[in-house]
Amino acid sequence: MKLNLNHPIIKRIRKPESDFYEYLRLNRAEFGHSFNSKKSSFDFNKYYPNVSKIINALKKYTKLSEKNLLIGLGAESIIKDTLFIFSKKKKRIGFLTPNYFMYSIYSRLFGYKIFNLNINPEFSKKLSIENLKKFIKKKNIDIFILVNPSHPFEKNWKLDEIELLLKYCKKKKITLIIDEVYQGLGSQSSKKFINKYDNLIIISSLSKNIGLPALRVGYLMASEKIVEYMDSFRLAIELPHHSIKVSCDYLKNKKKITSIKKNIIKARKYAHSEFKKRKIPAFGKFGNSVTFKIKDATAAKSIGESLKKNKILINYNYQKPYDNFLNLTTTNVNNIKIFFSKLDQVYKRSSK
């Protein structure tokens, strides 16, 4: 893919920060510190962070070269930069909905013409790559965003399906952005395709599948050429020290990550079994949440608001024709048990 997008490529060099235990920092020490080699005396959050640490940790976690990785302040910052960069060249964008609302907002801000293809959670299995190809062709789309697995109405695409779409998009000179923020809880990453297809950009984060949303650690996976190009637009310092430190601690601890993912998956399975007992249709077997269907929009709103009064927050108030659906994240079994104990009370009231 030729990256002739009316923006220059500015080669960026990331200089590692010197260890503040060993050096008296008089070049970048705005906070008036007093030098002391004792670790307990340092306030880490006042020091300029060493971003290379999180890059190295992500290299091991993703098993990719640093030339294929770009760090961002949450996945949103990468989404914003990506859509901005392509906006000068590509003007017709398509994605499945409902979806992360910032895709629509940034597309509008950067002047894209937006085309949506709705996901019906009850018939998502019938949605095929051929459907996507027809949609892309009919709308003459330049850049297509595929969230895999999608959220809150789930559709999980297998790798052989992804490659079929990649081949089609490359042939038609279409950029394919795959959002893998919810990947890793039963689905497979498309990262093995990044050096094979130069029209592919993958966006991910540590928010959903590891459960670290407050750290705002997002990252992009793509070919070396794309990463070099997008690196021109990155912030001088992407992440604060605390985010880097905690993220690195988690990424180095495989047992901890495995435990977190197992808890999410176990809670997801438990939620499905409980919905089945109550004969409530439920959907979602690859992400960190379960979507369920209530008889009508009035009952769905009543349940959502009643749960809120009981200090339980779930997602509801979806737009038509999905306003009778609700969604809850599956954190752990204990939390889901609390949810169902309250749901049984409010669901009976809303059904009357």
Sequence and secondary structure as in RCSB ss.txt:
>XXXX:A:sequence
MKLNLNHPIIKRIRKPESDFYEYLRLNRAEFGHSFNSKKSSFDFNKYYPNVSKIINALKKYTKLSEKNLLIGLGA
ESIIKDTLFIFSKKKKRIGFLTPNYFMYSIYSRLFGYKIFNLNINPEFSKKLSIENLKKFIKKKNIDIFILVNPS
HPFEKNWKLDEIELLLKYCKKKKITLIIDEVYQGLGSQSSKKFINKYDNLIIISSLSKNIGLPALRVGYLMASEK
IVEYMDSFRLAIELPHHSIKVSCDYLKNKKKITSIKKNIIKARKYAHSEFKKRKIPAFGKFGNSVTFKIKDATAA
KSIGESLKKNKILINYNYQKPYDNFLNLTTTNVNNIKIFFSKLDQVYKRSSK
>XXXX:A:secstr
    SSS            TTTS   SS TT     S GGG  GGGS   HHHHHHHHHHHHT  GGGEEEEEHH
HHHHHHHHHHHTTT  EEEEEES  HHHHHHHHHTT EEEEEE  TTSGGG  HHHHHHHHHHHT SEEEEESS 
SSS     HHHHHHHHHHHHHTT EEEEE TT SSSS   GGGTTT TTEEEEEESSSSS  GGG EEEEEE HH
HHHHHHTTS SS S HHHHHHHHHHHH HHHHHHHHHHHHHHHHHHHHHHHHTT  EE SSSSEEEEE SSHHHH
HHHHHHHHHTT   B    TTSTTEEEEE   HHHHHHHHHHHHHHHHHHH 
